[in-house]
Amino acid sequence: MPAPRTREQPRVPGERRPLLPRGVQGPRRWRRAAGAAVLLVEMLERAAFFGITANLVLYLNSTNFNWAGEQASRAALVFLGASYLLAPVGGWLADVYLGRYRAVALSLLLYLAASGLLPATAFPDGRSSFCGEMPASPLGPACPSPDCPRASPSPYCAPVLYAGLLLIALAASSVRSNLTSFGADQVMDLGRDATRRFFNWFYWSINLGAVLSLLVVAFIQQNISFLLGYSIPVGCVGLAFFIFLFATPVFITKPPMGSQVSSMLKLALQNCCPQLWQRHLARSHRDRQGARLLPDQRSPQPGASLQEDIANFQVLVKILPVMVTLVPYWMVYFQMQSTYVLQGLHLHIPNIFPANPSNISMALRAQGSSYTATLGYRKSTWRVGELVSQRRDPAKTLTCLKEFRPAAHRHAAALKQASLPNLQPQIKHTQIPEAWLLLANVVVVLILVPLKDRLIDPLLLRCKLLPSALQKMALGMLFGFTSVIVAGVLEMERLHYIHHNQTVSQEIGEVLYNAAPLSIWWQIPQYLLIGISEIFASIPGLEFAYSEAPRSMQGAIMGIFFCLSGVGSLLGSSLVALLSLPGGWLHCPEDFGNINNCRMDLYFFLLAGIQAVTALLFVWIAGRYERVSQGPASHSCFSRDRG
C-alpha cells in the first residue's frame, strides 16, 4: 500500500522526497524500508560479483578455453583491479550528470547485459558464436631447441572475454561507489548513529552475499556445470535491478549537484605551479569570454563561490592523506585471497568426505629425497607438451618425464578405482571447492558485525567510550598487522616440517600438493584477525569517506576510497612479482608453483613491517586531522557541506 503524500519541501531544488506518512513513526519505518532495499540490492550484487570471480581462473583454465595458468591468473587480476580502479569514474558521473539513483540503475542494467556473456560462452554453440572455433593445441613444444624464443599465442576468445570482463568491472565499480552513499542518504535523516549502523549492516550484506556465492555458486561451477553456475550471477543481478526499481517510491533521490573535482585540480595547479597557472589563464582568457555554464557545472542552484571551492579543497587535502595511509592495510587485507589461500593448499586438509577417493590424503615420508616438486596430472595431452616445453635443458626434460610417468600411472589407477558405478555419483558431487577456503574470513564478519552493532557499540556509547572512526581504523591496522605476523610464524613452522622431509601428499582438484602435516585449521587465527580488522578498518573507512567528504564530491570521494583499496591489491601483487625475480624470497621455479622452496615467511614479515610503519604515520595524521577538525570554522564548513 503506497504511503500518503505530504507537503514537505525538498532540501535542494530537484531533490525528490519519498511519499511518507505524517508523524514520526511513519518516516522512520519508510527510511528503514529504503535502507533495507539498498542492503538487499548490495547483497545480490556482491553474490553475483563473487560468483563471477570465485572460479574465473578455473573457468578460463578449463577445456572450454584452454588458457594457460598465468594467462587465466592475469585476466582475473586485471578484472579485480579494474573493478576497484574504475570506481572514481562511476562516482564522478553520478556527481556531474546522472545522480546516484540513475547511476546505480544504469550500472545494474549494464551489469546484467555484460554478465550474460559468461554463461553464453559456457556451452559450445555460444562459444562458437562469440569466439569462433578453438584452434588446435600442439602436442609438444613448437621448437625443441633451447635457444629459440617461446611462442606466446593469444588465448582463445581473449578479446571478447576481456571486453566483457571490463564492462562488468565498470558496472560493478559504479555500483560500489554510488550505492554506498545512496544508501547512507536514505537513513541520514535518522541521525549519525543510524548512519554508522547502516555502514555496519552494509558491510554485513556484502559478506552475506559472498557466503551465498561461495557456498552455492562456486560448488555448482566446479562440480556440476559452468553454464548453470554462471547463470546464477546473471539472475542475482536481474533480481537486484528489479528490487531497486520496485523500491523507487520510498527512495530519497538527489539530482546531480555538479562536481568540484575540476575546481580542486585548478586550485592544486595554482598552488603548486603558479607560473604554469598564469600561462594557462592567459591562453584560455579568450575562450572564457563567451563561456557561460560548463557541462560539469550544470546544477539547478547557483555555482559554488571561490571561498567554498577553497574550503572544499582544504577538506580534500585533509581527507586524502588519511585514505592514502590505508593503502598498506589493503596490501595486507588482500593476502587472504592470494598468499593465505596458497599457504592453505600446502597445509594438510582433513578428509571431510572420506568416501571420496579423490580427497584421500596419503602420508608420505620423503627419505633423503629432494623431490618436492608438485606434479599435477592433467588428462589433456597438450598439458604434457606444455610441461616439456618449460624444460629447456634436455637432461632435465628427461628427468621431468621420468618423474611425471609414475605419478600419471598412480593417478590413472586412482581414476580406475573411482570409476565403480556405486561411487561415481559421490565423486562427481562431493568435491570441496578451493574457493571455500575464503569462508573463514567471511563467517567471522557475519558473526561479529551484528554483535558489534547490537551489543558492543551501544554499551560503549552509553559509557561515552565509543571510539571515533579514525581510532577504529587505527585499531583495524593493528589487527591486520597481527594477522600477517601470525601467518609468518605459521609459515616458519610449515617450512620446518618441509625441510625435515615430513610431508603429506594430497590431491586437490587435479593437482597433487606436497603439504606439511600441520592441519589447515591452524590458519583460523590469521583469518579471524583479518576479519576483525575489516570491522575496525574497512567499515569505519566507508563511514569516514562519506561523512567527511564535501557534499558535491561524495560520489567521487567514495570512488577514490575503493580505488585506493584496488591500488593496495595491485601493490601487493607487484611486491610478489618483485620478490619472484631471481634471488628473491619467492623465486622457486623448480617447484612449478609450489612454495616449499620459497621464503614466504619473510614476505609476511616484510608486509608486517610496512604495515607497522604506516600505522604509526596514520596515527600521527589522524590525530592532527581530529585536532584541526575540532575548530569552529571547520565544524561550520562540514555542517554546511554535508547538508
WOLINGI-V54607 format. One record per pair of residues at least 24 apart in sequence whose ideal C-beta (glycine too) atoms are under 8 Angstrom apart, sorted by sequence separation. I is the first residue (numbers start at 1). J is the second residue. D is the distance in whole Angstrom. If there is no record, write none. Layout:
I&J&D / I&J&D
This chain:
494&518&6 / 579&603&6 / 131&156&6 / 132&157&8 / 493&518&7 / 53&79&7 / 131&157&4 / 3&30&6 / 53&80&7 / 130&157&7 / 377&404&8 / 576&603&7 / 375&403&6 / 490&518&8 / 575&603&8 / 131&160&6 / 375&404&6 / 127&157&7 / 130&160&5 / 373&403&7 / 377&407&6 / 377&408&5 / 575&606&8 / 262&294&8 / 371&403&7 / 375&407&4 / 490&522&6 / 575&607&8 / 490&523&7 / 49&83&7 / 262&296&6 / 377&411&4 / 572&607&8 / 121&157&7 / 487&523&8 / 490&526&7 / 259&296&6 / 258&296&6 / 121&160&7 / 258&297&5 / 486&525&5 / 487&526&5 / 121&161&7 / 258&298&6 / 486&526&5 / 258&299&4 / 263&304&7 / 256&298&8 / 257&299&6 / 267&309&6 / 483&525&8 / 484&526&7 / 117&160&7 / 256&299&7 / 267&310&7 / 483&526&5 / 486&529&6 / 117&161&8 / 255&299&8 / 257&301&8 / 260&304&6 / 483&527&8 / 255&300&6 / 258&303&7 / 264&309&8 / 268&313&7 / 118&164&7 / 258&304&8 / 263&309&5 / 267&313&5 / 483&529&4 / 117&164&4 / 482&529&5 / 483&530&4 / 264&312&7 / 260&309&6 / 263&312&8 / 264&313&5 / 480&529&7 / 114&164&5 / 263&313&7 / 479&529&5 / 480&530&6 / 483&533&6 / 479&530&7 / 260&312&6 / 264&316&6 / 114&167&4 / 115&168&6 / 479&532&5 / 480&533&4 / 113&167&8 / 114&168&5 / 479&533&4 / 478&533&8 / 358&414&7 / 476&532&8 / 477&533&7 / 64&121&7 / 110&167&6 / 111&168&7 / 114&171&6 / 357&414&6 / 476&533&4 / 479&536&6 / 480&537&7 / 64&122&7 / 476&534&7 / 479&537&8 / 59&118&8 / 476&535&7 / 110&170&7 / 111&171&4 / 357&417&6 / 358&418&7 / 476&536&3 / 477&537&6 / 110&171&4 / 111&172&7 / 357&418&5 / 475&536&5 / 476&537&3 / 475&537&8 / 476&538&7 / 41&104&8 / 45&108&7 / 48&111&7 / 52&115&7 / 59&122&8 / 64&127&7 / 107&170&8 / 108&171&7 / 473&536&7 / 107&171&5 / 110&174&8 / 111&175&7 / 472&536&5 / 473&537&5 / 476&540&7 / 107&172&8 / 186&251&7 / 472&537&7 / 45&111&7 / 52&118&7 / 186&252&6 / 357&423&7 / 41&108&8 / 48&115&7 / 107&174&4 / 108&175&6 / 185&252&5 / 472&539&8 / 473&540&5 / 66&134&7 / 107&175&5 / 355&423&7 / 472&540&4 / 473&541&6 / 65&134&8 / 182&251&8 / 185&254&7 / 358&427&6 / 104&174&8 / 356&426&6 / 357&427&7 / 470&540&8 / 66&137&6 / 103&174&6 / 104&175&6 / 107&178&7 / 355&426&6 / 356&427&6 / 469&540&4 / 473&544&7 / 359&431&7 / 469&541&8 / 353&426&7 / 358&431&6 / 359&432&7 / 104&178&5 / 356&430&5 / 434&508&6 / 469&543&5 / 470&544&7 / 103&178&5 / 104&179&5 / 355&430&8 / 356&431&7 / 434&509&7 / 469&544&4 / 353&430&5 / 100&178&5 / 104&182&6 / 431&509&8 / 469&547&8 / 100&179&8 / 353&432&7 / 90&170&7 / 94&174&8 / 352&432&6 / 514&594&7 / 89&170&7 / 93&174&7 / 100&181&6 / 101&182&7 / 513&594&7 / 100&182&4 / 514&596&6 / 75&158&8 / 82&165&8 / 86&169&6 / 90&173&6 / 91&174&8 / 94&177&8 / 349&432&8 / 437&520&8 / 440&523&7 / 444&527&7 / 448&531&7 / 452&535&6 / 71&155&5 / 78&162&7 / 82&166&6 / 86&170&5 / 89&173&7 / 90&174&3 / 94&178&5 / 440&524&6 / 444&528&5 / 448&532&7 / 83&168&8 / 89&174&7 / 90&175&7 / 100&185&7 / 75&161&7 / 79&165&4 / 83&169&4 / 87&173&4 / 90&176&8 / 91&177&4 / 441&527&5 / 445&531&5 / 449&535&6 / 68&155&8 / 75&162&7 / 78&165&7 / 79&166&8 / 82&169&4 / 86&173&4 / 87&174&7 / 90&177&5 / 91&178&6 / 440&527&4 / 444&531&3 / 448&535&6 / 67&155&5 / 78&166&8 / 82&170&7 / 85&173&8 / 86&174&8 / 90&178&6 / 440&528&8 / 443&531&8 / 444&532&7 / 67&156&7 / 79&168&7 / 83&172&5 / 84&173&7 / 87&176&6 / 88&177&7 / 345&434&7 / 441&530&6 / 442&531&8 / 445&534&6 / 552&641&8 / 65&155&7 / 66&156&6 / 75&165&7 / 79&169&6 / 83&173&5 / 87&177&4 / 441&531&5 / 445&535&7 / 449&539&8 / 548&638&7 / 551&641&5 / 65&156&5 / 82&173&7 / 440&531&8 / 550&641&4 / 551&642&6 / 65&157&6 / 549&641&8 / 550&642&8 / 551&643&5 / 83&176&8 / 341&434&7 / 344&437&5 / 414&507&8 / 441&534&8 / 60&155&8 / 547&642&7 / 65&161&8 / 341&437&5 / 411&507&8 / 340&437&8 / 341&438&7 / 498&596&5 / 60&161&7 / 337&438&7 / 411&512&8 / 495&596&8 / 336&438&7 / 122&225&7 / 122&226&4 / 123&227&5 / 495&599&8 / 122&227&4 / 336&441&5 / 407&512&7 / 495&601&7 / 119&226&8 / 118&226&8 / 119&227&6 / 122&230&6 / 491&600&5 / 492&601&5 / 491&601&4 / 119&230&4 / 118&230&4 / 119&231&5 / 489&601&8 / 488&601&5 / 491&604&6 / 488&602&8 / 115&230&8 / 118&233&8 / 119&234&6 / 52&168&7 / 118&234&8 / 488&604&3 / 487&604&5 / 488&605&5 / 115&233&6 / 116&234&5 / 115&234&5 / 485&604&7 / 484&604&5 / 485&605&7 / 488&608&7 / 484&605&8 / 112&234&7 / 115&237&6 / 49&172&6 / 484&607&5 / 485&608&5 / 484&608&5 / 112&237&5 / 111&237&5 / 112&238&6 / 372&498&7 / 45&172&7 / 481&608&6 / 484&611&7 / 108&237&6 / 112&241&6 / 45&175&6 / 111&241&8 / 481&611&5 / 372&503&7 / 379&510&8 / 480&611&6 / 481&612&6 / 108&240&6 / 109&241&6 / 369&501&7 / 378&510&6 / 108&241&4 / 368&501&7 / 377&510&7 / 45&179&8 / 367&501&7 / 376&510&6 / 477&611&6 / 481&615&7 / 366&501&4 / 376&511&4 / 377&512&7 / 105&241&7 / 108&244&6 / 365&501&7 / 366&502&8 / 376&512&6 / 42&179&6 / 365&502&7 / 366&503&6 / 374&511&7 / 375&512&6 / 477&614&8 / 478&615&7 / 41&179&7 / 365&503&8 / 374&512&6 / 477&615&4 / 105&244&6 / 364&503&6 / 374&513&6 / 104&244&7 / 105&245&7 / 364&504&7 / 374&514&6 / 38&179&6 / 42&183&7 / 363&504&5 / 364&505&5 / 373&514&8 / 474&615&7 / 477&618&6 / 362&504&8 / 363&505&8 / 372&514&6 / 361&504&6 / 362&505&5 / 38&182&7 / 39&183&7 / 343&487&7 / 361&505&7 / 362&506&8 / 474&618&6 / 38&183&4 / 361&506&4 / 473&618&7 / 474&619&5 / 361&507&8 / 101&248&8 / 326&473&7 / 329&476&7 / 333&480&6 / 340&487&6 / 343&490&7 / 347&494&7 / 360&507&8 / 35&183&6 / 38&186&6 / 322&470&7 / 329&477&5 / 332&480&4 / 339&487&8 / 343&491&6 / 346&494&7 / 359&507&7 / 366&514&8 / 474&622&6 / 332&481&7 / 335&484&7 / 358&507&6 / 473&622&7 / 101&251&6 / 364&514&8 / 35&186&5 / 329&480&5 / 332&483&7 / 343&494&7 / 471&622&7 / 34&186&4 / 35&187&5 / 101&253&4 / 332&484&5 / 335&487&7 / 470&622&4 / 34&187&8 / 100&253&7 / 101&254&8 / 99&253&7 / 100&254&7 / 363&517&7 / 31&186&6 / 32&187&7 / 99&254&6 / 470&625&7 / 31&187&6 / 99&255&5 / 348&504&5 / 470&626&6 / 99&256&5 / 349&506&6 / 31&189&6 / 98&256&6 / 348&506&7 / 468&626&7 / 31&190&6 / 46&205&7 / 50&209&7 / 54&213&6 / 97&256&6 / 349&508&7 / 42&202&6 / 46&206&5 / 49&209&8 / 50&210&5 / 54&214&6 / 96&256&6 / 46&207&8 / 48&209&8 / 95&256&6 / 27&189&7 / 28&190&6 / 39&201&6 / 43&205&4 / 47&209&4 / 51&213&4 / 59&221&7 / 64&226&7 / 94&256&7 / 95&257&6 / 96&258&6 / 31&194&8 / 35&198&6 / 39&202&6 / 42&205&5 / 43&206&7 / 46&209&3 / 47&210&7 / 50&213&4 / 54&217&7 / 55&218&6 / 58&221&7 / 95&258&7 / 96&259&5 / 345&508&6 / 38&202&8 / 42&206&6 / 45&209&7 / 46&210&6 / 49&213&8 / 50&214&6 / 54&218&4 / 58&222&7 / 62&226&7 / 95&259&4 / 40&205&7 / 43&208&5 / 44&209&7 / 47&212&5 / 48&213&8 / 35&201&8 / 39&205&4 / 43&209&4 / 47&213&4 / 51&217&4 / 55&221&5 / 95&261&8 / 349&515&8 / 42&209&7 / 46&213&7 / 50&217&8 / 51&218&7 / 54&221&7 / 55&222&6 / 59&226&6 / 92&259&6 / 346&513&6 / 348&515&6 / 345&513&6 / 346&514&8 / 347&515&6 / 348&516&7 / 43&212&8 / 92&261&6 / 346&515&5 / 347&516&6 / 348&517&5 / 350&519&7 / 47&217&7 / 51&221&8 / 345&515&7 / 346&516&7 / 348&518&6 / 350&520&7 / 55&226&8 / 59&230&8 / 347&518&5 / 348&519&5 / 349&520&5 / 350&521&8 / 347&519&7 / 348&520&7 / 347&520&4 / 55&229&7 / 347&522&7 / 344&520&5 / 347&523&7 / 51&229&7 / 52&230&7 / 51&230&7 / 344&523&6 / 343&523&7 / 51&232&6 / 52&233&5 / 51&233&4 / 340&523&7 / 49&233&8 / 48&233&4 / 51&236&7 / 47&233&7 / 48&234&7 / 340&526&7 / 340&527&7 / 48&236&4 / 47&236&5 / 48&237&5 / 340&530&8 / 45&236&7 / 336&527&7 / 44&236&5 / 45&237&7 / 48&240&7 / 44&237&7 / 336&530&5 / 44&239&6 / 45&240&5 / 335&530&8 / 44&240&4 / 333&530&6 / 97&295&8 / 332&530&8 / 41&240&5 / 44&243&7 / 96&295&8 / 40&240&8 / 96&296&5 / 333&533&7 / 332&533&8 / 333&534&7 / 41&243&6 / 390&592&8 / 40&243&6 / 41&244&5 / 329&533&7 / 333&537&8 / 223&428&7 / 224&429&8 / 333&538&8 / 37&243&6 / 223&429&6 / 37&244&7 / 223&430&8 / 223&431&6 / 329&537&6 / 37&246&8 / 222&431&7 / 37&247&4 / 223&433&7 / 222&433&5 / 326&537&7 / 221&433&8 / 222&434&8 / 34&247&7 / 37&250&7 / 222&435&8 / 33&247&7 / 37&251&8 / 219&433&5 / 218&433&5 / 326&541&6 / 34&250&5 / 376&592&8 / 33&250&5 / 34&251&5 / 218&435&4 / 219&436&8 / 373&590&6 / 374&591&6 / 375&592&8 / 34&252&7 / 218&436&7 / 323&541&8 / 373&591&5 / 374&592&5 / 214&433&8 / 372&591&7 / 373&592&6 / 374&593&6 / 30&250&5 / 374&594&4 / 214&435&5 / 215&436&8 / 373&594&6 / 214&436&6 / 322&544&7 / 323&545&7 / 372&594&7 / 214&438&6 / 215&439&7 / 372&596&5 / 214&439&6 / 372&597&7 / 319&545&8 / 210&438&7 / 211&439&7 / 214&442&7 / 319&548&6 / 19&249&6 / 319&549&7 / 18&249&6 / 19&250&8 / 211&442&5 / 18&250&5 / 210&442&5 / 211&443&7 / 333&565&8 / 18&251&6 / 315&548&7 / 18&252&6 / 315&549&8 / 316&550&7 / 330&564&7 / 334&568&7 / 338&572&7 / 17&252&6 / 207&442&5 / 211&446&7 / 315&550&6 / 330&565&5 / 333&568&7 / 334&569&4 / 338&573&8 / 16&252&7 / 330&566&8 / 15&252&7 / 16&253&5 / 316&553&7 / 323&560&7 / 327&564&6 / 330&567&7 / 331&568&5 / 335&572&7 / 339&576&7 / 15&253&7 / 16&254&8 / 207&445&4 / 208&446&6 / 312&550&4 / 319&557&7 / 323&561&6 / 326&564&6 / 327&565&8 / 330&568&3 / 331&569&8 / 334&572&5 / 338&576&7 / 15&254&5 / 150&389&7 / 207&446&5 / 326&565&8 / 329&568&7 / 330&569&6 / 14&254&7 / 15&255&6 / 312&552&7 / 320&560&8 / 324&564&7 / 327&567&6 / 328&568&7 / 331&571&6 / 332&572&8 / 14&255&3 / 204&445&7 / 312&553&7 / 316&557&8 / 323&564&6 / 327&568&5 / 331&572&4 / 12&254&7 / 13&255&8 / 139&381&6 / 203&445&7 / 204&446&6 / 207&449&8 / 326&568&8 / 330&572&8 / 12&255&7 / 137&380&8 / 139&382&6 / 138&382&7 / 141&385&6 / 327&571&7 / 331&575&7 / 12&257&8 / 137&382&4 / 139&384&8 / 140&385&4 / 204&449&4 / 3&249&8 / 139&385&5 / 146&392&4 / 203&449&6 / 204&450&7 / 2&249&6 / 3&250&8 / 138&385&6 / 141&388&6 / 142&389&8 / 146&393&7 / 137&385&8 / 140&388&6 / 141&389&4 / 146&394&8 / 201&449&7 / 304&552&7 / 346&594&7 / 140&389&7 / 200&449&5 / 346&595&6 / 346&596&7 / 200&452&7 / 201&453&7 / 343&595&7 / 200&453&5 / 342&595&6 / 197&453&6 / 200&457&8 / 343&600&7 / 342&600&8 / 197&457&8 / 196&457&8 / 339&600&6 / 339&603&7 / 339&604&8 / 193&461&8 / 335&604&8 / 335&607&7 / 332&607&6 / 331&607&6 / 332&608&8 / 328&607&8 / 331&610&7 / 332&611&5 / 331&611&8 / 328&610&5 / 329&611&7 / 328&611&5 / 329&614&8 / 14&300&5 / 328&614&4 / 13&300&4 / 222&509&8 / 327&614&8 / 12&300&8 / 13&301&6 / 12&301&6 / 264&553&8 / 325&614&5 / 260&550&7 / 260&552&5 / 261&553&7 / 325&617&6 / 326&618&7 / 259&552&6 / 260&553&6 / 325&618&4 / 257&551&7 / 258&552&6 / 259&553&6 / 257&552&5 / 261&556&6 / 259&555&8 / 322&618&7 / 325&621&6 / 259&556&6 / 322&621&6 / 321&621&5 / 322&622&6 / 322&625&6 / 321&625&8 / 318&625&6 / 318&628&7 / 318&629&8 / 66&380&8 / 66&382&7 / 63&380&7 / 68&386&7 / 315&637&7 / 315&638&8 / 311&637&5 / 315&641&7 / 312&641&7 / 311&641&8 / 203&534&7 / 203&535&8 / 203&538&7 / 203&539&5 / 202&539&8 / 200&539&6 / 203&542&7 / 199&539&5 / 202&542&7 / 199&540&8 / 199&542&5 / 199&543&5 / 196&543&6 / 199&546&8 / 195&543&7 / 195&546&8 / 195&547&7 / 192&547&8 / 180&542&6 / 184&546&5 / 181&546&5 / 180&546&7 / 181&554&5 / 181&555&6 / 178&555&6 / 181&558&5 / 55&433&7 / 177&555&6 / 180&558&6 / 54&433&8 / 55&435&6 / 178&558&7 / 54&435&4 / 177&558&5 / 177&559&4 / 54&438&8 / 177&562&6 / 173&559&8 / 176&562&6 / 173&562&7 / 58&509&8 / 103&555&8 / 100&555&7 / 95&552&7 / 95&553&7 / 95&554&7 / 95&555&4 / 94&555&4 / 95&556&6 / 91&554&8 / 92&555&7 / 91&555&3 / 92&556&5 / 90&555&8 / 91&556&5 / 91&557&7 / 91&558&6 / 92&559&7 / 88&556&6 / 91&559&3 / 90&559&6 / 91&560&8 / 89&559&7 / 87&558&7 / 88&559&4 / 87&559&4 / 88&560&5 / 87&560&8 / 87&561&8 / 87&562&4 / 88&563&5 / 87&563&5 / 86&563&8 / 84&562&5 / 85&563&5 / 84&563&6 / 87&566&7 / 84&565&6 / 85&566&5 / 84&566&2 / 85&567&7 / 83&566&7 / 84&567&8 / 81&566&6 / 84&569&7 / 85&570&8 / 80&566&8 / 81&569&7 / 80&569&7 / 81&570&5 / 77&573&6 / 69&593&8 / 12&643&8 / 11&643&6
